[in-house]
Amino acid sequence: MYSDGKIWIAKGDERVYLLPRMANRHGLITGASGTGKTVTMRVLAESFSDAGVPVFFSDMKGDVGGVCNAGEDTAKMRGRAEKLGAEAFEFKGFPTVFWDVYGDCGHPVRTTVLSLGASLLSRLMDLTGVQSDVLAMIFRICKDKGWDLIDSKDLISVLQHIALNRNDYIAEYGNMSSQTLGAIQRSVRTLEDEGGDFFFGEPALDIFDWIRTDENGKGVLNVLNSEKLSRSPKLYSTFMMWLIQELFEKLPEAGDPEKPKLVFFFDEAHMLFSDAPKPVIQNIEQMVKLIRSKGVGIYFVSQSPSDIPDSVLAQLSNRIQHALRAYTPAEQKSVRAAASSFRTNEKFKTETAITELGVGEALVSCLDEKGIPTIVERAFVLPPQSSLNPLSPAEYEGIIKSSRFESKYRERIERQSAYETMQKLDEERKKEEAKAAESKAKAAPKSSGTASARSSSSKSSATKAAEKALNRAATTAGREIGKGIFRSLFKK
């Protein structure tokens, strides 16, 4: 709940608050399955909305859509609110816009191949080092030539064009083997099968459409339905990285605002870091460090703090730890690591408390007014004010159609891009080949006639020479015969 300029998260011996001014110092929500992480994320999102802060978060199981409707006024929920001393608690819905990469349970979310970039695209397609370098060079060629990479068919058409005309590019851009170009093309086809053909295209998402308040000054909750998207972990994590990158690149510096411009919850955060190469982790660490000055708070949600690399974990100042199970040595080590990240409270042993927490109960520590982590408190998280019931397909459809973003994002736009350019280049090449063949065909009969004429000329010359030779021979023979007759007459 938001009251008196503070976000009330939970209550133990005392109320535990998150100060909006410290919310862009990022945070972490962890705990085993079924311990209440998703509800805690929802409670925080509701409070930020009341504070006038827009929020983005993922709906991994399709059960968070009810955030747009008022909660069920049951005796159990009322009793919990009263037990925690929430006198001003009321059931209500929040301004919500639904998004979905596949366009089923929300407005389509798209970006262009160029916007995603060669680095993220290489990771998404699991390219080797050499293949990644060649893909980066493909992007460079497209930039130099002015070829727009919008969707996957643009990239495939460029790959095919360069494969057919490699010698025209090797001298300037370096060697690109046909095998490597073919491997990249196959990877793009595989990506299309996993949903890339939905993700890439226009109109691309305008990130500023997520940074909005309603007519009452409430921050809009942007809910990404990820039930289907989460089945493709690489696509999900790459999409999230792209969102963070977009925020980082497009938002202006905000200094140290009284409250964030946007709070970004990254659910199932382990997907982002699973098998991620070191350069990717370093890039995430840098963006998390610097995006704070853009007025953005990032909150990672995962089962254990060990899911997050230490270099990133060190940037997460506001922490909510739900119960962890410790049956194996590895799990016990994770519990000790989680406990060591909190300031000690003399009233309980943190390591032991982590394994004893009930559903909806958590260890909470946030930054105080001076930016110092508070002593950890064992407390119960407040109940959500919105409905815990998922939306039906009909409810999704009604909400989506009534949104002003439906007309902006629903229909895919096809414009002049690399695909059309490659088609024109291919047509020009075919015309040139046809002209060359026609010219060759026209030249062929002339060459034959000349050869025949030369042959006839040669034959005629040979005949004349033979006739001359015969004439000379006949003359010589006649002369010799005459001489012989003349000599015979004088001998007598």
C-alpha positions as CSV (number, residue, x, y, z in Angstrom):
1,M,0.0,0.0,0.0
2,Y,1.1,3.5,-0.7
3,S,0.5,6.1,2.0
4,D,2.3,9.1,3.4
5,G,4.8,9.1,0.5
6,K,6.0,5.6,1.4
7,I,5.3,2.1,0.1
8,W,4.2,-0.2,2.9
9,I,5.3,-3.7,2.0
10,A,4.9,-5.9,5.1
11,K,4.5,-5.9,8.9
12,G,6.3,-7.9,11.6
13,D,7.1,-6.2,14.9
14,E,7.0,-3.0,12.9
15,R,5.9,-1.8,9.5
16,V,8.4,-2.3,6.7
17,Y,8.5,0.4,4.1
18,L,10.2,0.9,0.7
19,L,10.9,4.6,0.0
20,P,10.0,5.6,-3.6
21,R,13.2,7.8,-3.7
22,M,15.2,4.6,-3.2
23,A,13.2,2.4,-5.5
24,N,15.5,2.9,-8.4
25,R,18.3,1.3,-6.5
26,H,16.9,-1.9,-7.7
27,G,15.7,-5.0,-5.8
28,L,15.5,-8.7,-5.5
29,I,12.5,-11.0,-4.6
30,T,13.5,-14.6,-4.0
31,G,12.0,-17.8,-2.6
32,A,11.1,-21.4,-3.3
33,S,8.1,-22.2,-5.5
34,G,4.8,-21.6,-3.7
35,T,6.2,-19.3,-1.0
36,G,4.5,-16.1,-2.3
37,K,6.9,-14.4,-4.7
38,T,4.3,-13.6,-7.4
39,V,1.9,-12.2,-4.8
40,T,4.7,-10.0,-3.4
41,M,5.5,-8.7,-6.9
42,R,1.9,-7.9,-7.4
43,V,1.6,-6.1,-4.1
44,L,4.6,-4.0,-5.0
45,A,3.3,-3.3,-8.5
46,E,-0.1,-2.1,-7.0
47,S,1.7,0.2,-4.6
48,F,3.9,1.7,-7.3
49,S,0.8,2.3,-9.4
50,D,-0.8,4.2,-6.5
51,A,2.3,6.2,-6.2
52,G,2.0,7.3,-9.8
53,V,4.8,5.0,-11.1
54,P,4.3,3.0,-14.2
55,V,5.2,-0.7,-13.9
56,F,6.2,-3.6,-16.2
57,F,6.0,-7.2,-15.2
58,S,5.6,-10.7,-16.8
59,D,2.7,-13.0,-16.2
60,M,4.5,-16.3,-16.4
61,K,1.5,-18.6,-15.7
62,G,-1.4,-16.5,-17.0
63,D,-2.8,-16.0,-13.6
64,V,-2.0,-12.3,-12.9
65,G,-4.4,-10.8,-15.3
66,G,-6.9,-10.1,-12.5
67,V,-4.8,-7.2,-11.4
68,C,-7.2,-5.0,-13.5
69,N,-10.2,-6.1,-11.3
70,A,-11.0,-5.4,-7.7
71,G,-10.1,-8.2,-5.3
72,E,-12.7,-10.6,-3.7
73,D,-13.9,-9.2,-0.4
74,T,-13.7,-12.4,1.6
75,A,-13.5,-12.9,5.3
76,K,-10.0,-14.4,4.9
77,M,-8.6,-11.4,3.0
78,R,-10.3,-8.9,5.4
79,G,-8.9,-10.8,8.4
80,R,-5.4,-10.7,7.0
81,A,-5.6,-7.0,6.3
82,E,-7.0,-6.3,9.8
83,K,-4.3,-8.5,11.5
84,L,-1.6,-6.4,9.8
85,G,-3.3,-3.2,10.8
86,A,-4.2,-2.0,7.3
87,E,-7.1,0.2,8.2
88,A,-7.2,1.9,4.9
89,F,-7.1,-1.3,2.9
90,E,-9.6,-1.5,0.1
91,F,-10.3,-3.9,-2.8
92,K,-9.8,-2.3,-6.2
93,G,-8.5,-2.8,-9.7
94,F,-5.6,-1.0,-11.3
95,P,-5.1,0.6,-14.8
96,T,-3.7,-2.2,-16.9
97,V,-2.5,-2.7,-20.5
98,F,-1.9,-6.3,-21.6
99,W,0.9,-7.2,-24.1
100,D,1.8,-10.5,-25.8
101,V,4.6,-11.3,-28.3
102,Y,2.2,-13.6,-30.0
103,G,-0.8,-11.2,-29.9
104,D,-3.1,-13.7,-28.2
105,C,-3.7,-12.2,-24.7
106,G,-2.4,-8.7,-25.3
107,H,-1.3,-6.2,-27.9
108,P,1.5,-7.5,-30.2
109,V,5.0,-6.6,-29.1
110,R,7.5,-6.3,-31.9
111,T,10.9,-5.0,-32.6
112,T,13.1,-4.9,-35.7
113,V,16.1,-7.2,-36.4
114,L,18.2,-4.0,-36.6
115,S,17.0,-2.8,-33.2
116,L,17.7,-6.1,-31.5
117,G,21.3,-5.9,-32.8
118,A,23.8,-8.5,-33.9
119,S,25.0,-9.3,-30.4
120,L,21.6,-10.2,-28.9
121,L,20.6,-11.9,-32.1
122,S,23.8,-14.1,-32.0
123,R,23.0,-15.2,-28.5
124,L,19.4,-15.9,-29.4
125,M,20.5,-18.1,-32.2
126,D,23.4,-19.8,-30.3
127,L,25.9,-18.8,-33.0
128,T,29.6,-19.6,-32.7
129,G,32.2,-16.9,-32.4
130,V,33.0,-17.0,-36.1
131,Q,29.3,-16.9,-37.0
132,S,28.7,-14.0,-34.7
133,D,31.5,-12.1,-36.3
134,V,30.1,-12.7,-39.8
135,L,26.6,-11.7,-38.6
136,A,28.0,-8.5,-37.2
137,M,29.6,-7.9,-40.6
138,I,26.3,-8.5,-42.3
139,F,24.8,-5.8,-40.1
140,R,27.7,-3.5,-41.1
141,I,27.1,-4.1,-44.8
142,C,23.3,-3.4,-44.4
143,K,24.2,-0.1,-42.6
144,D,26.6,0.9,-45.3
145,K,24.2,0.0,-48.1
146,G,21.1,1.5,-46.5
147,W,19.3,-1.9,-46.3
148,D,16.7,-1.9,-43.6
149,L,16.6,-5.1,-41.5
150,I,13.0,-5.2,-40.3
151,D,12.0,-8.9,-40.0
152,S,13.5,-12.3,-40.5
153,K,12.8,-12.5,-44.2
154,D,14.9,-9.3,-44.7
155,L,17.9,-11.0,-43.0
156,I,17.5,-14.2,-45.0
157,S,17.3,-12.3,-48.3
158,V,20.5,-10.4,-47.4
159,L,22.3,-13.6,-46.5
160,Q,21.2,-15.2,-49.8
161,H,22.3,-12.2,-51.8
162,I,25.7,-12.0,-50.1
163,A,26.2,-15.8,-50.5
164,L,25.7,-15.4,-54.3
165,N,27.9,-12.3,-54.6
166,R,30.6,-13.0,-51.9
167,N,33.4,-11.8,-54.1
168,D,31.9,-8.3,-54.3
169,Y,32.1,-7.9,-50.5
170,I,35.1,-10.0,-49.4
171,A,37.7,-7.4,-50.4
172,E,36.1,-4.7,-48.2
173,Y,34.5,-6.6,-45.4
174,G,36.6,-9.8,-45.1
175,N,36.0,-13.4,-45.9
176,M,32.6,-14.9,-45.4
177,S,32.4,-18.5,-46.3
178,S,29.3,-20.0,-47.9
179,Q,29.2,-22.6,-45.1
180,T,29.0,-19.9,-42.4
181,L,26.4,-17.9,-44.3
182,G,24.4,-21.1,-44.7
183,A,24.6,-21.9,-41.0
184,I,23.4,-18.5,-40.0
185,Q,20.5,-18.8,-42.5
186,R,19.5,-22.1,-41.0
187,S,19.6,-20.6,-37.5
188,V,17.3,-17.8,-38.6
189,R,14.8,-20.4,-40.0
190,T,14.9,-22.2,-36.6
191,L,14.3,-18.9,-34.8
192,E,11.2,-18.3,-37.0
193,D,9.8,-21.7,-35.9
194,E,10.3,-20.7,-32.2
195,G,8.3,-17.4,-32.6
196,G,10.8,-15.0,-34.1
197,D,8.5,-14.4,-37.0
198,F,6.0,-12.9,-34.5
199,F,8.6,-10.9,-32.6
200,F,10.3,-9.2,-35.6
201,G,8.3,-6.7,-37.5
202,E,6.6,-3.3,-37.5
203,P,5.1,-1.3,-35.9
204,A,7.9,-1.7,-33.3
205,L,7.1,-1.1,-29.7
206,D,7.5,2.5,-28.5
207,I,8.9,2.1,-25.0
208,F,7.3,5.4,-24.0
209,D,3.9,3.8,-24.4
210,W,4.8,2.0,-21.2
211,I,5.7,5.1,-19.2
212,R,2.2,6.4,-18.6
213,T,-0.3,7.3,-15.9
214,D,-4.1,7.3,-16.2
215,E,-6.4,10.3,-15.8
216,N,-6.3,9.9,-12.0
217,G,-2.5,10.0,-11.9
218,K,-2.1,6.2,-11.2
219,G,0.8,4.4,-12.8
220,V,-0.3,2.1,-15.6
221,L,0.6,-1.6,-15.1
222,N,2.0,-3.1,-18.3
223,V,1.5,-6.9,-18.1
224,L,3.3,-9.1,-20.6
225,N,1.5,-12.4,-20.9
226,S,4.5,-14.8,-21.0
227,E,2.7,-18.2,-20.6
228,K,3.7,-19.2,-24.2
229,L,6.8,-17.1,-24.5
230,S,8.4,-18.7,-21.4
231,R,8.4,-22.1,-23.3
232,S,11.2,-20.6,-25.4
233,P,13.6,-19.5,-22.6
234,K,16.2,-18.0,-25.0
235,L,13.6,-15.9,-26.7
236,Y,12.1,-14.8,-23.4
237,S,15.5,-13.8,-21.9
238,T,16.6,-12.0,-25.1
239,F,13.3,-10.1,-25.2
240,M,13.9,-8.9,-21.6
241,M,17.4,-7.9,-22.3
242,W,16.3,-6.0,-25.3
243,L,13.7,-4.1,-23.2
244,I,16.3,-3.1,-20.6
245,Q,18.6,-2.0,-23.5
246,E,15.8,0.0,-25.0
247,L,15.1,1.8,-21.7
248,F,18.8,2.4,-21.2
249,E,19.4,3.8,-24.7
250,K,16.2,5.9,-25.1
251,L,15.5,7.4,-21.7
252,P,17.2,10.7,-20.8
253,E,19.2,11.2,-17.7
254,A,17.0,11.8,-14.7
255,G,19.5,12.4,-11.9
256,D,18.1,11.3,-8.6
257,P,14.2,11.6,-8.9
258,E,11.8,11.5,-6.0
259,K,10.3,8.4,-7.5
260,P,11.1,6.2,-10.5
261,K,9.9,6.8,-14.0
262,L,9.3,3.1,-14.4
263,V,9.8,-0.1,-12.4
264,F,10.7,-3.2,-14.3
265,F,10.1,-6.6,-12.7
266,F,12.1,-9.4,-14.3
267,D,10.3,-12.7,-13.3
268,E,12.1,-16.0,-13.7
269,A,15.4,-14.1,-13.8
270,H,17.5,-17.3,-13.9
271,M,16.5,-17.6,-17.6
272,L,18.5,-14.4,-18.3
273,F,21.7,-15.7,-16.8
274,S,21.5,-19.4,-17.6
275,D,24.5,-20.3,-19.8
276,A,25.0,-16.6,-20.5
277,P,28.6,-15.8,-21.7
278,K,30.7,-13.5,-19.7
279,P,30.4,-10.5,-22.1
280,V,26.6,-10.7,-21.8
281,I,26.7,-10.7,-18.0
282,Q,29.1,-7.8,-18.0
283,N,26.7,-5.9,-20.3
284,I,23.8,-6.6,-17.9
285,E,25.8,-5.5,-14.9
286,Q,26.8,-2.2,-16.7
287,M,23.2,-1.5,-17.7
288,V,21.9,-2.2,-14.1
289,K,24.5,0.1,-12.7
290,L,23.8,3.0,-15.1
291,I,20.1,2.7,-15.7
292,R,19.4,4.0,-12.1
293,S,20.3,7.5,-13.3
294,K,17.6,7.1,-16.0
295,G,15.0,6.8,-13.3
296,V,14.4,3.1,-13.8
297,G,14.2,0.5,-11.0
298,I,14.9,-3.1,-11.9
299,Y,13.7,-5.9,-9.7
300,F,14.8,-9.5,-10.3
301,V,12.4,-12.3,-9.2
302,S,13.8,-15.8,-8.9
303,Q,14.0,-18.8,-6.6
304,S,17.4,-18.2,-5.1
305,P,19.9,-15.4,-4.9
306,S,22.4,-17.8,-6.3
307,D,20.5,-17.6,-9.6
308,I,21.9,-14.1,-10.0
309,P,25.6,-13.5,-10.7
310,D,27.4,-11.8,-7.8
311,S,28.4,-8.8,-9.9
312,V,24.7,-8.1,-10.6
313,L,23.5,-9.2,-7.1
314,A,25.7,-6.5,-5.6
315,Q,23.6,-3.8,-7.3
316,L,20.3,-5.0,-5.8
317,S,19.7,-3.0,-2.6
318,N,16.0,-3.6,-1.7
319,R,15.5,-7.3,-0.8
320,I,12.6,-9.5,0.0
321,Q,13.5,-13.1,0.9
322,H,10.7,-15.7,1.1
323,A,11.3,-19.3,2.3
324,L,14.1,-21.5,0.9
325,R,14.4,-25.2,1.4
326,A,17.7,-26.7,2.5
327,Y,17.7,-30.4,2.0
328,T,21.0,-30.8,0.1
329,P,24.5,-29.3,0.7
330,A,24.0,-27.0,-2.3
331,E,20.7,-25.7,-1.0
332,Q,22.2,-25.2,2.5
333,K,25.0,-23.2,0.9
334,S,22.4,-21.0,-0.9
335,V,20.6,-20.4,2.4
336,R,23.9,-19.3,4.1
337,A,24.6,-17.0,1.1
338,A,21.2,-15.5,1.3
339,A,21.4,-14.9,5.1
340,S,24.8,-13.2,4.8
341,S,23.4,-10.5,2.5
342,F,21.2,-9.1,5.3
343,R,22.1,-6.9,8.2
344,T,21.8,-9.0,11.4
345,N,18.7,-8.7,13.6
346,E,19.4,-9.8,17.1
347,K,15.8,-11.1,17.6
348,F,16.4,-14.1,15.3
349,K,19.0,-16.1,13.5
350,T,18.6,-15.1,9.8
351,E,19.9,-18.4,8.4
352,T,17.4,-20.4,10.5
353,A,14.5,-18.0,9.8
354,I,14.8,-18.4,6.0
355,T,14.0,-22.1,6.2
356,E,11.1,-21.5,8.7
357,L,9.1,-18.8,6.9
358,G,5.5,-19.5,6.0
359,V,3.6,-18.7,2.8
360,G,3.4,-14.9,2.5
361,E,6.0,-14.4,5.1
362,A,9.4,-12.9,4.2
363,L,12.7,-11.4,5.4
364,V,12.7,-7.8,4.2
365,S,15.4,-5.1,4.1
366,C,15.2,-1.9,2.2
367,L,17.3,1.3,1.9
368,D,16.6,4.0,4.4
369,E,16.6,7.7,3.7
370,K,20.4,7.8,3.8
371,G,20.7,4.9,1.3
372,I,21.8,2.4,4.1
373,P,20.2,-1.1,4.2
374,T,17.9,-1.4,7.2
375,I,18.2,-4.3,9.7
376,V,16.4,-7.3,8.3
377,E,12.8,-7.8,9.5
378,R,10.8,-10.9,9.6
379,A,7.3,-9.9,8.4
380,F,4.1,-10.8,6.6
381,V,3.6,-9.2,3.2
382,L,0.3,-7.3,2.8
383,P,-2.4,-8.9,0.8
384,P,-3.1,-7.7,-2.8
385,Q,-6.0,-5.3,-3.4
386,S,-6.7,-6.7,-6.9
387,S,-8.4,-10.0,-7.9
388,L,-6.4,-13.2,-7.6
389,N,-8.6,-14.8,-10.3
390,P,-7.2,-15.1,-13.8
391,L,-9.0,-13.5,-16.7
392,S,-11.1,-15.5,-19.1
393,P,-10.4,-15.3,-22.9
394,A,-13.5,-13.2,-23.3
395,E,-12.3,-10.7,-20.7
396,Y,-8.9,-10.4,-22.3
397,E,-10.5,-9.8,-25.6
398,G,-12.9,-7.1,-24.3
399,I,-10.0,-5.2,-22.5
400,I,-7.7,-5.5,-25.4
401,K,-10.2,-4.2,-28.0
402,S,-11.1,-1.2,-25.8
403,S,-7.5,-0.1,-25.5
404,R,-6.2,2.7,-27.7
405,F,-3.1,0.7,-28.5
406,E,-5.1,-2.0,-30.3
407,S,-5.3,0.1,-33.5
408,K,-1.7,1.1,-33.2
409,Y,-0.1,-2.3,-32.8
410,R,-2.5,-5.0,-34.0
411,E,-1.9,-4.8,-37.8
412,R,1.5,-5.6,-39.1
413,I,3.0,-3.0,-41.4
414,E,5.0,-4.0,-44.5
415,R,7.2,-1.3,-46.0
416,Q,10.2,-1.0,-48.3
417,S,13.0,-3.0,-46.6
418,A,16.0,-5.2,-47.4
419,Y,13.7,-8.0,-48.7
420,E,12.3,-5.7,-51.4
421,T,15.7,-4.3,-52.2
422,M,17.2,-7.7,-52.6
423,Q,14.3,-8.6,-55.0
424,K,15.1,-5.6,-57.1
425,L,18.8,-6.4,-57.2
426,D,18.0,-10.0,-58.1
427,E,15.7,-8.8,-61.0
428,E,18.4,-6.5,-62.2
429,R,20.9,-9.3,-62.2
430,K,18.6,-11.5,-64.1
431,K,17.9,-8.8,-66.7
432,E,21.7,-8.3,-67.2
433,E,22.2,-12.0,-67.6
434,A,19.4,-12.2,-70.1
435,K,20.9,-9.2,-72.1
436,A,24.3,-10.9,-72.1
437,A,22.8,-14.1,-73.3
438,E,20.9,-12.3,-76.1
439,S,24.0,-10.5,-77.2
440,K,25.9,-13.7,-77.4
441,A,23.1,-15.4,-79.3
442,K,23.0,-12.5,-81.9
443,A,26.8,-12.6,-82.3
444,A,26.9,-16.4,-82.9
445,P,25.5,-16.5,-86.6
446,K,27.8,-13.7,-87.8
447,S,30.8,-15.6,-86.6
448,S,29.6,-18.7,-88.4
449,G,29.0,-16.8,-91.7
450,T,32.4,-15.3,-91.6
451,A,34.0,-18.6,-90.9
452,S,32.1,-20.1,-93.9
453,A,33.2,-17.2,-96.1
454,R,36.7,-17.7,-95.0
455,S,36.4,-21.4,-95.7
456,S,35.0,-20.7,-99.2
457,S,37.7,-18.2,-99.8
458,S,40.4,-20.6,-98.7
459,K,38.9,-23.3,-100.8
460,S,38.7,-21.1,-103.9
461,S,42.4,-20.0,-103.4
462,A,43.4,-23.6,-103.1
463,T,41.6,-24.6,-106.3
464,K,43.2,-21.7,-108.2
465,A,46.6,-22.7,-107.0
466,A,46.0,-26.3,-108.1
467,E,44.8,-25.2,-111.5
468,K,48.0,-23.1,-111.9
469,A,50.1,-26.0,-110.9
470,L,48.5,-28.3,-113.4
471,N,48.8,-25.7,-116.1
472,R,52.5,-25.3,-115.4
473,A,52.9,-29.0,-115.3
474,A,51.1,-29.4,-118.6
475,T,53.2,-26.7,-120.2
476,T,56.4,-28.2,-119.0
477,A,55.4,-31.6,-120.2
478,G,54.5,-30.3,-123.6
479,R,57.8,-28.5,-123.9
480,E,59.8,-31.5,-123.0
481,I,57.8,-33.6,-125.5
482,G,58.5,-31.0,-128.3
483,K,62.2,-31.0,-127.5
484,G,62.3,-34.7,-127.7
485,I,60.7,-34.8,-131.1
486,F,63.0,-32.0,-132.4
487,R,66.1,-33.9,-131.3
488,S,65.0,-37.1,-132.9
489,L,64.5,-35.4,-136.3
490,F,68.1,-34.1,-136.4
491,K,69.6,-37.5,-135.5
492,K,68.3,-38.9,-138.7
